[in-house]
Amino acid sequence: MGSKLYVGGLPFAATESQLTTLFSAHGTVESARVIADKFTGQSRGFGFVEMATPEEAKAAITALNGSQMDGRSLTVNEAKPQESRSGGGRFGGGDKRSRF
């Protein structure tokens, strides 16, 4: 299993192909994903790259963190595990009757 990296500060026009090309100079890229807004489809300015080995991931972090892509400064670090989301779609939370 590889190492997943968070990539922030991406230009809004960045593509997954560009991410793959950028990171492949530092090792084998197993996947690259630009996160897009689910309603508009526009990039949210960050993504994730999975490298084949932890050593390649560290090399990519060292080389690319703080570097420039289309005039924007990239933030590259190890991705944190996704936190579970809670809630049931209720905005107020709790029992409605308890507010009166």
SEFIZA-3560 file (N, C-alpha, C; in Angstrom, 3 decimals):
REM SEFIZA-3560
<numar><xx>0.845</xx><yy>-1.186</yy><zz>0.000</zz><atom>N</atom></numar>
<numar><xx>0.000</xx><yy>0.000</yy><zz>0.000</zz><atom>CA</atom></numar>
<numar><xx>0.883</xx><yy>1.240</yy><zz>0.000</zz><atom>C</atom></numar>
<numar><xx>0.469</xx><yy>2.249</yy><zz>-0.738</zz><atom>N</atom></numar>
<numar><xx>1.248</xx><yy>3.464</yy><zz>-0.863</zz><atom>CA</atom></numar>
<numar><xx>0.968</xx><yy>4.464</yy><zz>0.227</zz><atom>C</atom></numar>
<numar><xx>1.422</xx><yy>5.678</yy><zz>0.001</zz><atom>N</atom></numar>
<numar><xx>1.227</xx><yy>6.765</yy><zz>0.952</zz><atom>CA</atom></numar>
<numar><xx>0.417</xx><yy>7.864</yy><zz>0.299</zz><atom>C</atom></numar>
<numar><xx>-0.642</xx><yy>8.271</yy><zz>0.969</zz><atom>N</atom></numar>
<numar><xx>-1.543</xx><yy>9.287</yy><zz>0.429</zz><atom>CA</atom></numar>
<numar><xx>-1.089</xx><yy>10.666</yy><zz>0.889</zz><atom>C</atom></numar>
<numar><xx>-1.027</xx><yy>11.592</yy><zz>-0.063</zz><atom>N</atom></numar>
<numar><xx>-0.596</xx><yy>12.959</yy><zz>0.206</zz><atom>CA</atom></numar>
<numar><xx>-1.731</xx><yy>13.934</yy><zz>-0.057</zz><atom>C</atom></numar>
<numar><xx>-1.799</xx><yy>14.954</yy><zz>0.785</zz><atom>N</atom></numar>
<numar><xx>-2.718</xx><yy>16.081</yy><zz>0.583</zz><atom>CA</atom></numar>
<numar><xx>-1.963</xx><yy>17.132</yy><zz>-0.212</zz><atom>C</atom></numar>
<numar><xx>-2.613</xx><yy>17.708</yy><zz>-1.215</zz><atom>N</atom></numar>
<numar><xx>-2.008</xx><yy>18.769</yy><zz>-2.022</zz><atom>CA</atom></numar>
<numar><xx>-2.960</xx><yy>19.956</yy><zz>-2.001</zz><atom>C</atom></numar>
<numar><xx>-2.571</xx><yy>21.026</yy><zz>-1.329</zz><atom>N</atom></numar>
<numar><xx>-3.385</xx><yy>22.227</yy><zz>-1.233</zz><atom>CA</atom></numar>
<numar><xx>-2.791</xx><yy>23.362</yy><zz>-2.046</zz><atom>C</atom></numar>
<numar><xx>-3.598</xx><yy>24.382</yy><zz>-2.282</zz><atom>N</atom></numar>
<numar><xx>-3.140</xx><yy>25.550</yy><zz>-3.028</zz><atom>CA</atom></numar>
<numar><xx>-3.107</xx><yy>25.327</yy><zz>-4.527</zz><atom>C</atom></numar>
<numar><xx>-3.838</xx><yy>24.327</yy><zz>-4.990</zz><atom>N</atom></numar>
<numar><xx>-3.846</xx><yy>24.050</yy><zz>-6.434</zz><atom>CA</atom></numar>
<numar><xx>-4.551</xx><yy>25.172</yy><zz>-7.197</zz><atom>C</atom></numar>
<numar><xx>-4.050</xx><yy>25.486</yy><zz>-8.390</zz><atom>N</atom></numar>
<numar><xx>-4.794</xx><yy>26.406</yy><zz>-9.244</zz><atom>CA</atom></numar>
<numar><xx>-6.150</xx><yy>25.781</yy><zz>-9.563</zz><atom>C</atom></numar>
<numar><xx>-7.169</xx><yy>26.598</yy><zz>-9.711</zz><atom>N</atom></numar>
<numar><xx>-8.507</xx><yy>26.066</yy><zz>-9.944</zz><atom>CA</atom></numar>
<numar><xx>-8.634</xx><yy>25.364</yy><zz>-11.291</zz><atom>C</atom></numar>
<numar><xx>-7.694</xx><yy>25.594</yy><zz>-12.187</zz><atom>N</atom></numar>
<numar><xx>-7.711</xx><yy>24.927</yy><zz>-13.492</zz><atom>CA</atom></numar>
<numar><xx>-6.863</xx><yy>23.653</yy><zz>-13.511</zz><atom>C</atom></numar>
<numar><xx>-6.259</xx><yy>23.293</yy><zz>-12.393</zz><atom>N</atom></numar>
<numar><xx>-5.388</xx><yy>22.111</yy><zz>-12.340</zz><atom>CA</atom></numar>
<numar><xx>-6.172</xx><yy>20.838</yy><zz>-12.635</zz><atom>C</atom></numar>
<numar><xx>-5.521</xx><yy>19.911</yy><zz>-13.339</zz><atom>N</atom></numar>
<numar><xx>-6.152</xx><yy>18.644</yy><zz>-13.691</zz><atom>CA</atom></numar>
<numar><xx>-5.438</xx><yy>17.488</yy><zz>-13.004</zz><atom>C</atom></numar>
<numar><xx>-6.099</xx><yy>16.349</yy><zz>-12.978</zz><atom>N</atom></numar>
<numar><xx>-5.485</xx><yy>15.156</yy><zz>-12.397</zz><atom>CA</atom></numar>
<numar><xx>-4.268</xx><yy>14.723</yy><zz>-13.202</zz><atom>C</atom></numar>
<numar><xx>-4.307</xx><yy>14.942</yy><zz>-14.500</zz><atom>N</atom></numar>
<numar><xx>-3.170</xx><yy>14.624</yy><zz>-15.362</zz><atom>CA</atom></numar>
<numar><xx>-1.948</xx><yy>15.479</yy><zz>-14.992</zz><atom>C</atom></numar>
<numar><xx>-2.181</xx><yy>16.773</yy><zz>-14.729</zz><atom>N</atom></numar>
<numar><xx>-1.081</xx><yy>17.653</yy><zz>-14.325</zz><atom>CA</atom></numar>
<numar><xx>-0.494</xx><yy>17.219</yy><zz>-12.982</zz><atom>C</atom></numar>
<numar><xx>-1.351</xx><yy>16.818</yy><zz>-12.044</zz><atom>N</atom></numar>
<numar><xx>-0.865</xx><yy>16.334</yy><zz>-10.752</zz><atom>CA</atom></numar>
<numar><xx>-0.007</xx><yy>15.088</yy><zz>-10.933</zz><atom>C</atom></numar>
<numar><xx>-0.483</xx><yy>14.170</yy><zz>-11.748</zz><atom>N</atom></numar>
<numar><xx>0.270</xx><yy>12.939</yy><zz>-11.998</zz><atom>CA</atom></numar>
<numar><xx>1.640</xx><yy>13.260</yy><zz>-12.572</zz><atom>C</atom></numar>
<numar><xx>1.683</xx><yy>14.148</yy><zz>-13.552</zz><atom>N</atom></numar>
<numar><xx>2.953</xx><yy>14.531</yy><zz>-14.175</zz><atom>CA</atom></numar>
<numar><xx>3.889</xx><yy>15.180</yy><zz>-13.163</zz><atom>C</atom></numar>
<numar><xx>3.365</xx><yy>16.097</yy><zz>-12.356</zz><atom>N</atom></numar>
<numar><xx>4.175</xx><yy>16.807</yy><zz>-11.364</zz><atom>CA</atom></numar>
<numar><xx>4.787</xx><yy>15.846</yy><zz>-10.354</zz><atom>C</atom></numar>
<numar><xx>3.995</xx><yy>14.920</yy><zz>-9.840</zz><atom>N</atom></numar>
<numar><xx>4.465</xx><yy>14.016</yy><zz>-8.793</zz><atom>CA</atom></numar>
<numar><xx>5.255</xx><yy>12.834</yy><zz>-9.327</zz><atom>C</atom></numar>
<numar><xx>5.064</xx><yy>12.467</yy><zz>-10.586</zz><atom>N</atom></numar>
<numar><xx>5.768</xx><yy>11.308</yy><zz>-11.132</zz><atom>CA</atom></numar>
<numar><xx>7.277</xx><yy>11.536</yy><zz>-11.232</zz><atom>C</atom></numar>
<numar><xx>7.715</xx><yy>12.777</yy><zz>-11.183</zz><atom>N</atom></numar>
<numar><xx>9.153</xx><yy>13.065</yy><zz>-11.174</zz><atom>CA</atom></numar>
<numar><xx>9.806</xx><yy>12.595</yy><zz>-9.874</zz><atom>C</atom></numar>
<numar><xx>8.992</xx><yy>12.249</yy><zz>-8.874</zz><atom>N</atom></numar>
<numar><xx>9.521</xx><yy>11.859</yy><zz>-7.562</zz><atom>CA</atom></numar>
<numar><xx>9.173</xx><yy>10.423</yy><zz>-7.194</zz><atom>C</atom></numar>
<numar><xx>8.567</xx><yy>9.678</yy><zz>-8.123</zz><atom>N</atom></numar>
<numar><xx>8.241</xx><yy>8.283</yy><zz>-7.872</zz><atom>CA</atom></numar>
<numar><xx>7.009</xx><yy>7.858</yy><zz>-8.656</zz><atom>C</atom></numar>
<numar><xx>6.529</xx><yy>6.673</yy><zz>-8.319</zz><atom>N</atom></numar>
<numar><xx>5.369</xx><yy>6.116</yy><zz>-9.005</zz><atom>CA</atom></numar>
<numar><xx>4.079</xx><yy>6.650</yy><zz>-8.391</zz><atom>C</atom></numar>
<numar><xx>3.257</xx><yy>7.283</yy><zz>-9.217</zz><atom>N</atom></numar>
<numar><xx>1.971</xx><yy>7.813</yy><zz>-8.769</zz><atom>CA</atom></numar>
<numar><xx>0.917</xx><yy>6.732</yy><zz>-9.001</zz><atom>C</atom></numar>
<numar><xx>0.285</xx><yy>6.282</yy><zz>-7.917</zz><atom>N</atom></numar>
<numar><xx>-0.752</xx><yy>5.260</yy><zz>-8.040</zz><atom>CA</atom></numar>
<numar><xx>-2.112</xx><yy>5.878</yy><zz>-8.349</zz><atom>C</atom></numar>
<numar><xx>-2.352</xx><yy>7.094</yy><zz>-7.843</zz><atom>N</atom></numar>
<numar><xx>-3.590</xx><yy>7.801</yy><zz>-8.166</zz><atom>CA</atom></numar>
<numar><xx>-3.409</xx><yy>9.284</yy><zz>-7.882</zz><atom>C</atom></numar>
<numar><xx>-4.171</xx><yy>10.086</yy><zz>-8.597</zz><atom>N</atom></numar>
<numar><xx>-4.176</xx><yy>11.532</yy><zz>-8.393</zz><atom>CA</atom></numar>
<numar><xx>-5.614</xx><yy>12.003</yy><zz>-8.558</zz><atom>C</atom></numar>
<numar><xx>-6.061</xx><yy>12.819</yy><zz>-7.608</zz><atom>N</atom></numar>
<numar><xx>-7.457</xx><yy>13.265</yy><zz>-7.654</zz><atom>CA</atom></numar>
<numar><xx>-7.549</xx><yy>14.727</yy><zz>-7.251</zz><atom>C</atom></numar>
<numar><xx>-8.189</xx><yy>15.526</yy><zz>-8.095</zz><atom>N</atom></numar>
<numar><xx>-8.494</xx><yy>16.924</yy><zz>-7.779</zz><atom>CA</atom></numar>
<numar><xx>-9.921</xx><yy>16.937</yy><zz>-7.245</zz><atom>C</atom></numar>
<numar><xx>-10.133</xx><yy>17.535</yy><zz>-6.087</zz><atom>N</atom></numar>
<numar><xx>-11.454</xx><yy>17.569</yy><zz>-5.475</zz><atom>CA</atom></numar>
<numar><xx>-12.254</xx><yy>18.728</yy><zz>-6.067</zz><atom>C</atom></numar>
<numar><xx>-13.466</xx><yy>18.402</yy><zz>-6.524</zz><atom>N</atom></numar>
<numar><xx>-14.327</xx><yy>19.401</yy><zz>-7.155</zz><atom>CA</atom></numar>
<numar><xx>-15.603</xx><yy>19.582</yy><zz>-6.344</zz><atom>C</atom></numar>
<numar><xx>-16.167</xx><yy>20.761</yy><zz>-6.427</zz><atom>N</atom></numar>
<numar><xx>-17.447</xx><yy>21.059</yy><zz>-5.785</zz><atom>CA</atom></numar>
<numar><xx>-18.516</xx><yy>20.169</yy><zz>-6.415</zz><atom>C</atom></numar>
<numar><xx>-19.324</xx><yy>19.535</yy><zz>-5.584</zz><atom>N</atom></numar>
<numar><xx>-20.297</xx><yy>18.581</yy><zz>-6.135</zz><atom>CA</atom></numar>
<numar><xx>-21.443</xx><yy>19.247</yy><zz>-6.887</zz><atom>C</atom></numar>
<numar><xx>-21.654</xx><yy>20.534</yy><zz>-6.675</zz><atom>N</atom></numar>
<numar><xx>-22.742</xx><yy>21.220</yy><zz>-7.359</zz><atom>CA</atom></numar>
<numar><xx>-22.271</xx><yy>21.914</yy><zz>-8.636</zz><atom>C</atom></numar>
<numar><xx>-21.116</xx><yy>22.578</yy><zz>-8.581</zz><atom>N</atom></numar>
<numar><xx>-20.651</xx><yy>23.340</yy><zz>-9.740</zz><atom>CA</atom></numar>
<numar><xx>-19.641</xx><yy>22.580</yy><zz>-10.596</zz><atom>C</atom></numar>
<numar><xx>-18.976</xx><yy>21.583</yy><zz>-10.000</zz><atom>N</atom></numar>
<numar><xx>-17.945</xx><yy>20.846</yy><zz>-10.722</zz><atom>CA</atom></numar>
<numar><xx>-16.609</xx><yy>21.558</yy><zz>-10.763</zz><atom>C</atom></numar>
<numar><xx>-16.526</xx><yy>22.773</yy><zz>-10.202</zz><atom>N</atom></numar>
<numar><xx>-15.276</xx><yy>23.532</yy><zz>-10.203</zz><atom>CA</atom></numar>
<numar><xx>-14.347</xx><yy>22.992</yy><zz>-9.121</zz><atom>C</atom></numar>
<numar><xx>-13.061</xx><yy>23.009</yy><zz>-9.420</zz><atom>N</atom></numar>
<numar><xx>-12.053</xx><yy>22.574</yy><zz>-8.461</zz><atom>CA</atom></numar>
<numar><xx>-12.170</xx><yy>23.367</yy><zz>-7.168</zz><atom>C</atom></numar>
<numar><xx>-11.943</xx><yy>22.695</yy><zz>-6.045</zz><atom>N</atom></numar>
<numar><xx>-11.961</xx><yy>23.377</yy><zz>-4.752</zz><atom>CA</atom></numar>
<numar><xx>-10.552</xx><yy>23.811</yy><zz>-4.333</zz><atom>C</atom></numar>
<numar><xx>-9.553</xx><yy>23.590</yy><zz>-5.199</zz><atom>N</atom></numar>
<numar><xx>-8.198</xx><yy>24.071</yy><zz>-4.931</zz><atom>CA</atom></numar>
<numar><xx>-7.339</xx><yy>23.109</yy><zz>-4.131</zz><atom>C</atom></numar>
<numar><xx>-7.788</xx><yy>21.858</yy><zz>-3.995</zz><atom>N</atom></numar>
<numar><xx>-6.947</xx><yy>20.864</yy><zz>-3.342</zz><atom>CA</atom></numar>
<numar><xx>-7.216</xx><yy>19.493</yy><zz>-3.929</zz><atom>C</atom></numar>
<numar><xx>-6.328</xx><yy>18.558</yy><zz>-3.599</zz><atom>N</atom></numar>
<numar><xx>-6.484</xx><yy>17.206</yy><zz>-4.112</zz><atom>CA</atom></numar>
<numar><xx>-5.638</xx><yy>16.234</yy><zz>-3.310</zz><atom>C</atom></numar>
<numar><xx>-5.598</xx><yy>15.008</yy><zz>-3.796</zz><atom>N</atom></numar>
<numar><xx>-4.844</xx><yy>13.946</yy><zz>-3.134</zz><atom>CA</atom></numar>
<numar><xx>-4.063</xx><yy>13.165</yy><zz>-4.173</zz><atom>C</atom></numar>
<numar><xx>-2.844</xx><yy>12.774</yy><zz>-3.791</zz><atom>N</atom></numar>
<numar><xx>-1.989</xx><yy>11.949</yy><zz>-4.649</zz><atom>CA</atom></numar>
<numar><xx>-1.532</xx><yy>10.774</yy><zz>-3.817</zz><atom>C</atom></numar>
<numar><xx>-1.608</xx><yy>9.573</yy><zz>-4.390</zz><atom>N</atom></numar>
<numar><xx>-1.105</xx><yy>8.399</yy><zz>-3.690</zz><atom>CA</atom></numar>
<numar><xx>0.149</xx><yy>7.919</yy><zz>-4.394</zz><atom>C</atom></numar>
<numar><xx>1.245</xx><yy>7.872</yy><zz>-3.634</zz><atom>N</atom></numar>
<numar><xx>2.532</xx><yy>7.413</yy><zz>-4.144</zz><atom>CA</atom></numar>
<numar><xx>2.692</xx><yy>5.935</yy><zz>-3.800</zz><atom>C</atom></numar>
<numar><xx>3.534</xx><yy>5.230</yy><zz>-4.571</zz><atom>N</atom></numar>
<numar><xx>3.697</xx><yy>3.782</yy><zz>-4.415</zz><atom>CA</atom></numar>
<numar><xx>4.357</xx><yy>3.397</yy><zz>-3.087</zz><atom>C</atom></numar>
<numar><xx>5.305</xx><yy>4.196</yy><zz>-2.620</zz><atom>N</atom></numar>
<numar><xx>6.014</xx><yy>3.847</yy><zz>-1.378</zz><atom>CA</atom></numar>
<numar><xx>6.104</xx><yy>5.066</yy><zz>-0.459</zz><atom>C</atom></numar>
<numar><xx>6.265</xx><yy>4.832</yy><zz>0.843</zz><atom>N</atom></numar>
<numar><xx>6.448</xx><yy>5.954</yy><zz>1.772</zz><atom>CA</atom></numar>
<numar><xx>7.691</xx><yy>6.785</yy><zz>1.453</zz><atom>C</atom></numar>
<numar><xx>8.742</xx><yy>6.153</yy><zz>0.946</zz><atom>N</atom></numar>
<numar><xx>9.969</xx><yy>6.875</yy><zz>0.589</zz><atom>CA</atom></numar>
<numar><xx>9.716</xx><yy>7.844</yy><zz>-0.559</zz><atom>C</atom></numar>
<numar><xx>8.955</xx><yy>7.398</yy><zz>-1.549</zz><atom>N</atom></numar>
<numar><xx>8.622</xx><yy>8.277</yy><zz>-2.673</zz><atom>CA</atom></numar>
<numar><xx>7.729</xx><yy>9.425</yy><zz>-2.211</zz><atom>C</atom></numar>
<numar><xx>6.827</xx><yy>9.136</yy><zz>-1.291</zz><atom>N</atom></numar>
<numar><xx>5.954</xx><yy>10.183</yy><zz>-0.758</zz><atom>CA</atom></numar>
<numar><xx>6.777</xx><yy>11.240</yy><zz>-0.031</zz><atom>C</atom></numar>
<numar><xx>7.736</xx><yy>10.808</yy><zz>0.780</zz><atom>N</atom></numar>
<numar><xx>8.592</xx><yy>11.768</yy><zz>1.498</zz><atom>CA</atom></numar>
<numar><xx>9.413</xx><yy>12.602</yy><zz>0.534</zz><atom>C</atom></numar>
<numar><xx>9.908</xx><yy>11.976</yy><zz>-0.526</zz><atom>N</atom></numar>
<numar><xx>10.683</xx><yy>12.712</yy><zz>-1.537</zz><atom>CA</atom></numar>
<numar><xx>9.802</xx><yy>13.765</yy><zz>-2.213</zz><atom>C</atom></numar>
<numar><xx>8.562</xx><yy>13.419</yy><zz>-2.512</zz><atom>N</atom></numar>
<numar><xx>7.644</xx><yy>14.370</yy><zz>-3.149</zz><atom>CA</atom></numar>
<numar><xx>7.322</xx><yy>15.526</yy><zz>-2.204</zz><atom>C</atom></numar>
<numar><xx>7.106</xx><yy>15.231</yy><zz>-0.924</zz><atom>N</atom></numar>
<numar><xx>6.833</xx><yy>16.293</yy><zz>0.056</zz><atom>CA</atom></numar>
<numar><xx>8.010</xx><yy>17.254</yy><zz>0.123</zz><atom>C</atom></numar>
<numar><xx>9.213</xx><yy>16.696</yy><zz>0.254</zz><atom>N</atom></numar>
<numar><xx>10.420</xx><yy>17.525</yy><zz>0.352</zz><atom>CA</atom></numar>
<numar><xx>10.600</xx><yy>18.407</yy><zz>-0.880</zz><atom>C</atom></numar>
<numar><xx>10.363</xx><yy>17.842</yy><zz>-2.055</zz><atom>N</atom></numar>
<numar><xx>10.591</xx><yy>18.579</yy><zz>-3.298</zz><atom>CA</atom></numar>
<numar><xx>9.481</xx><yy>19.571</yy><zz>-3.634</zz><atom>C</atom></numar>
<numar><xx>8.235</xx><yy>19.231</yy><zz>-3.306</zz><atom>N</atom></numar>
<numar><xx>7.119</xx><yy>20.031</yy><zz>-3.822</zz><atom>CA</atom></numar>
<numar><xx>6.438</xx><yy>20.943</yy><zz>-2.810</zz><atom>C</atom></numar>
<numar><xx>6.580</xx><yy>20.688</yy><zz>-1.520</zz><atom>N</atom></numar>
<numar><xx>5.943</xx><yy>21.560</yy><zz>-0.532</zz><atom>CA</atom></numar>
<numar><xx>6.547</xx><yy>22.959</yy><zz>-0.627</zz><atom>C</atom></numar>
<numar><xx>5.708</xx><yy>23.948</yy><zz>-0.845</zz><atom>N</atom></numar>
<numar><xx>6.173</xx><yy>25.330</yy><zz>-0.987</zz><atom>CA</atom></numar>
<numar><xx>6.535</xx><yy>25.710</yy><zz>-2.414</zz><atom>C</atom></numar>
<numar><xx>6.498</xx><yy>24.745</yy><zz>-3.340</zz><atom>N</atom></numar>
<numar><xx>6.815</xx><yy>25.061</yy><zz>-4.733</zz><atom>CA</atom></numar>
<numar><xx>5.630</xx><yy>25.772</yy><zz>-5.388</zz><atom>C</atom></numar>
<numar><xx>5.856</xx><yy>26.287</yy><zz>-6.592</zz><atom>N</atom></numar>
<numar><xx>4.831</xx><yy>27.050</yy><zz>-7.312</zz><atom>CA</atom></numar>
<numar><xx>4.222</xx><yy>26.230</yy><zz>-8.441</zz><atom>C</atom></numar>
<numar><xx>2.912</xx><yy>26.373</yy><zz>-8.605</zz><atom>N</atom></numar>
<numar><xx>2.217</xx><yy>25.801</yy><zz>-9.757</zz><atom>CA</atom></numar>
<numar><xx>1.285</xx><yy>26.879</yy><zz>-10.285</zz><atom>C</atom></numar>
<numar><xx>1.551</xx><yy>27.347</yy><zz>-11.481</zz><atom>N</atom></numar>
<numar><xx>0.768</xx><yy>28.427</yy><zz>-12.098</zz><atom>CA</atom></numar>
<numar><xx>0.628</xx><yy>29.627</yy><zz>-11.162</zz><atom>C</atom></numar>
<numar><xx>1.715</xx><yy>29.994</yy><zz>-10.489</zz><atom>N</atom></numar>
<numar><xx>1.725</xx><yy>31.171</yy><zz>-9.619</zz><atom>CA</atom></numar>
<numar><xx>1.145</xx><yy>30.965</yy><zz>-8.228</zz><atom>C</atom></numar>
<numar><xx>0.747</xx><yy>29.745</yy><zz>-7.901</zz><atom>N</atom></numar>
<numar><xx>0.203</xx><yy>29.463</yy><zz>-6.562</zz><atom>CA</atom></numar>
<numar><xx>1.171</xx><yy>28.565</yy><zz>-5.802</zz><atom>C</atom></numar>
<numar><xx>1.304</xx><yy>28.838</yy><zz>-4.525</zz><atom>N</atom></numar>
<numar><xx>2.204</xx><yy>28.072</yy><zz>-3.670</zz><atom>CA</atom></numar>
<numar><xx>1.503</xx><yy>26.796</yy><zz>-3.184</zz><atom>C</atom></numar>
<numar><xx>2.129</xx><yy>25.650</yy><zz>-3.437</zz><atom>N</atom></numar>
<numar><xx>1.540</xx><yy>24.375</yy><zz>-3.060</zz><atom>CA</atom></numar>
<numar><xx>1.874</xx><yy>23.997</yy><zz>-1.614</zz><atom>C</atom></numar>
<numar><xx>0.910</xx><yy>23.365</yy><zz>-0.967</zz><atom>N</atom></numar>
<numar><xx>1.112</xx><yy>22.754</yy><zz>0.339</zz><atom>CA</atom></numar>
<numar><xx>1.011</xx><yy>21.255</yy><zz>0.117</zz><atom>C</atom></numar>
<numar><xx>2.090</xx><yy>20.539</yy><zz>0.425</zz><atom>N</atom></numar>
<numar><xx>2.098</xx><yy>19.090</yy><zz>0.239</zz><atom>CA</atom></numar>
<numar><xx>2.501</xx><yy>18.444</yy><zz>1.550</zz><atom>C</atom></numar>
<numar><xx>1.627</xx><yy>17.576</yy><zz>2.081</zz><atom>N</atom></numar>
<numar><xx>1.961</xx><yy>16.833</yy><zz>3.296</zz><atom>CA</atom></numar>
<numar><xx>1.178</xx><yy>15.522</yy><zz>3.330</zz><atom>C</atom></numar>
<numar><xx>1.464</xx><yy>14.710</yy><zz>4.342</zz><atom>N</atom></numar>
<numar><xx>0.748</xx><yy>13.446</yy><zz>4.462</zz><atom>CA</atom></numar>
<numar><xx>-0.722</xx><yy>13.722</yy><zz>4.722</zz><atom>C</atom></numar>
<numar><xx>-1.578</xx><yy>12.988</yy><zz>4.035</zz><atom>N</atom></numar>
<numar><xx>-3.025</xx><yy>13.152</yy><zz>4.220</zz><atom>CA</atom></numar>
<numar><xx>-3.431</xx><yy>12.531</yy><zz>5.548</zz><atom>C</atom></numar>
<numar><xx>-4.316</xx><yy>13.224</yy><zz>6.240</zz><atom>N</atom></numar>
<numar><xx>-4.858</xx><yy>12.690</yy><zz>7.485</zz><atom>CA</atom></numar>
<numar><xx>-6.052</xx><yy>11.806</yy><zz>7.145</zz><atom>C</atom></numar>
<numar><xx>-6.324</xx><yy>10.784</yy><zz>7.960</zz><atom>N</atom></numar>
<numar><xx>-7.503</xx><yy>9.951</yy><zz>7.691</zz><atom>CA</atom></numar>
<numar><xx>-8.774</xx><yy>10.797</yy><zz>7.715</zz><atom>C</atom></numar>
<numar><xx>-9.707</xx><yy>10.474</yy><zz>6.834</zz><atom>N</atom></numar>
<numar><xx>-10.959</xx><yy>11.222</yy><zz>6.762</zz><atom>CA</atom></numar>
<numar><xx>-11.772</xx><yy>10.968</yy><zz>8.023</zz><atom>C</atom></numar>
<numar><xx>-12.239</xx><yy>12.053</yy><zz>8.629</zz><atom>N</atom></numar>
<numar><xx>-13.064</xx><yy>11.928</yy><zz>9.822</zz><atom>CA</atom></numar>
<numar><xx>-14.465</xx><yy>11.514</yy><zz>9.422</zz><atom>C</atom></numar>
<numar><xx>-15.080</xx><yy>10.692</yy><zz>10.266</zz><atom>N</atom></numar>
<numar><xx>-16.445</xx><yy>10.288</yy><zz>9.966</zz><atom>CA</atom></numar>
<numar><xx>-17.378</xx><yy>11.464</yy><zz>10.199</zz><atom>C</atom></numar>
<numar><xx>-18.358</xx><yy>11.565</yy><zz>9.364</zz><atom>N</atom></numar>
<numar><xx>-19.317</xx><yy>12.658</yy><zz>9.478</zz><atom>CA</atom></numar>
<numar><xx>-20.509</xx><yy>12.170</yy><zz>10.274</zz><atom>C</atom></numar>
<numar><xx>-20.986</xx><yy>13.026</yy><zz>11.151</zz><atom>N</atom></numar>
<numar><xx>-22.157</xx><yy>12.644</yy><zz>11.930</zz><atom>CA</atom></numar>
<numar><xx>-23.310</xx><yy>13.574</yy><zz>11.595</zz><atom>C</atom></numar>
<numar><xx>-24.438</xx><yy>13.287</yy><zz>12.157</zz><atom>N</atom></numar>
<numar><xx>-25.611</xx><yy>14.122</yy><zz>11.900</zz><atom>CA</atom></numar>
<numar><xx>-26.565</xx><yy>13.402</yy><zz>10.982</zz><atom>C</atom></numar>
<numar><xx>-27.766</xx><yy>13.855</yy><zz>10.981</zz><atom>N</atom></numar>
<numar><xx>-28.773</xx><yy>13.212</yy><zz>10.165</zz><atom>CA</atom></numar>
<numar><xx>-29.442</xx><yy>14.178</yy><zz>9.226</zz><atom>C</atom></numar>
<numar><xx>-28.783</xx><yy>15.281</yy><zz>8.907</zz><atom>N</atom></numar>
<numar><xx>-29.370</xx><yy>16.259</yy><zz>8.016</zz><atom>CA</atom></numar>
<numar><xx>-30.272</xx><yy>17.244</yy><zz>8.722</zz><atom>C</atom></numar>
<numar><xx>-30.261</xx><yy>17.231</yy><zz>10.035</zz><atom>N</atom></numar>
<numar><xx>-31.091</xx><yy>18.169</yy><zz>10.804</zz><atom>CA</atom></numar>
<numar><xx>-30.225</xx><yy>19.356</yy><zz>11.195</zz><atom>C</atom></numar>
<numar><xx>-30.701</xx><yy>20.540</yy><zz>10.917</zz><atom>N</atom></numar>
<numar><xx>-29.893</xx><yy>21.723</yy><zz>11.168</zz><atom>CA</atom></numar>
<numar><xx>-29.843</xx><yy>22.102</yy><zz>12.635</zz><atom>C</atom></numar>
<numar><xx>-30.912</xx><yy>21.955</yy><zz>13.356</zz><atom>N</atom></numar>
<numar><xx>-30.937</xx><yy>22.365</yy><zz>14.754</zz><atom>CA</atom></numar>
<numar><xx>-30.373</xx><yy>21.322</yy><zz>15.687</zz><atom>C</atom></numar>
<numar><xx>-30.473</xx><yy>20.077</yy><zz>15.319</zz><atom>N</atom></numar>
<numar><xx>-30.029</xx><yy>19.003</yy><zz>16.179</zz><atom>CA</atom></numar>
<numar><xx>-30.938</xx><yy>18.873</yy><zz>17.390</zz><atom>C</atom></numar>
<numar><xx>-30.907</xx><yy>17.741</yy><zz>18.002</zz><atom>N</atom></numar>
<numar><xx>-31.711</xx><yy>17.536</yy><zz>19.209</zz><atom>CA</atom></numar>
<numar><xx>-33.196</xx><yy>17.410</yy><zz>18.907</zz><atom>C</atom></numar>
<numar><xx>-33.973</xx><yy>17.347</yy><zz>19.956</zz><atom>N</atom></numar>
<numar><xx>-35.419</xx><yy>17.182</yy><zz>19.858</zz><atom>CA</atom></numar>
<numar><xx>-36.079</xx><yy>18.541</yy><zz>19.715</zz><atom>C</atom></numar>
<numar><xx>-36.951</xx><yy>18.707</yy><zz>18.738</zz><atom>N</atom></numar>
<numar><xx>-37.623</xx><yy>19.988</yy><zz>18.511</zz><atom>CA</atom></numar>
<numar><xx>-38.389</xx><yy>20.454</yy><zz>19.748</zz><atom>C</atom></numar>
<numar><xx>-38.993</xx><yy>19.515</yy><zz>20.435</zz><atom>N</atom></numar>
<numar><xx>-39.819</xx><yy>19.877</yy><zz>21.593</zz><atom>CA</atom></numar>
<numar><xx>-39.008</xx><yy>20.493</yy><zz>22.716</zz><atom>C</atom></numar>
<numar><xx>-37.724</xx><yy>20.202</yy><zz>22.778</zz><atom>N</atom></numar>
<numar><xx>-36.909</xx><yy>20.699</yy><zz>23.884</zz><atom>CA</atom></numar>
<numar><xx>-36.617</xx><yy>22.204</yy><zz>23.778</zz><atom>C</atom></numar>
<numar><xx>-36.883</xx><yy>22.810</yy><zz>22.644</zz><atom>N</atom></numar>
<numar><xx>-36.589</xx><yy>24.239</yy><zz>22.479</zz><atom>CA</atom></numar>
<numar><xx>-37.709</xx><yy>25.124</yy><zz>22.984</zz><atom>C</atom></numar>
<numar><xx>-38.838</xx><yy>24.593</yy><zz>23.325</zz><atom>N</atom></numar>
<numar><xx>-39.978</xx><yy>25.438</yy><zz>23.716</zz><atom>CA</atom></numar>
<numar><xx>-40.229</xx><yy>25.411</yy><zz>25.184</zz><atom>C</atom></numar>
//
